[in-house]
Amino acid sequence: MHARIYKPAKTAMQSGTAKTDAWMLEFAQGARREIDPLMGWTSSSDTQTQVKMAFDSKEAAVSYARDNGIDAVVQEPKTRKHNIRPGGYGDNFATHRRGVWTH
């Protein structure tokens, strides 16, 4: 069995970093997907692709994969630079602003 261990990125639908602290172990697709001739849906007999496991740390995920004989590849997360302004959001509406505020 092949799997990958990764830390999920934040979705485009949120501005915060919720649900990005856990490390995920996700199995790779083992069988080819087939198209149902009647409905046109894709299906597979491989149920391992539906399994996603969450771990508190990368070491816990790697040790679980090693103990259970899972060939796992670790993908390191890309760090993002924090966008912290000195005045924050309230600085947009400050009365001491010298210039015109526009979007």
Backbone hydrogen bonds, N-H to C=O, Kabsch-Sander energy under -0.5 kcal/mol:
donor,donor_aa,acceptor,acceptor_aa,energy
3,A,71,D,-2.2
4,R,26,E,-2.6
5,I,73,V,-2.9
6,Y,4,R,-0.5
6,Y,24,M,-2.2
7,K,75,Q,-0.5
14,Q,11,T,-1.1
20,T,17,T,-1.0
23,W,55,F,-2.8
24,M,6,Y,-3.6
25,L,53,M,-2.7
26,E,4,R,-2.5
26,E,24,M,-0.5
27,F,48,Q,-0.5
27,F,51,V,-1.0
28,A,2,H,-2.6
34,E,43,S,-3.1
36,D,41,W,-3.3
40,G,36,D,-1.7
43,S,34,E,-2.7
47,T,45,S,-0.8
50,Q,47,T,-1.3
51,V,48,Q,-1.5
53,M,25,L,-2.4
55,F,23,W,-2.8
61,A,57,S,-1.5
62,V,58,K,-2.5
63,S,59,E,-2.4
64,Y,60,A,-1.9
65,A,61,A,-2.1
66,R,62,V,-2.4
67,D,63,S,-2.6
68,N,64,Y,-1.6
69,G,66,R,-0.9
70,I,65,A,-3.0
71,D,1,M,-2.1
71,D,69,G,-0.5
72,A,70,I,-1.1
73,V,3,A,-1.9
75,Q,5,I,-3.1
75,Q,73,V,-0.5
76,E,74,V,-0.6
79,T,77,P,-0.5
84,I,82,H,-1.0
85,R,83,N,-0.6
91,D,88,G,-0.9
92,N,89,Y,-1.6
93,F,90,G,-1.2
94,A,91,D,-1.1
97,R,94,A,-0.7
102,T,100,V,-0.6
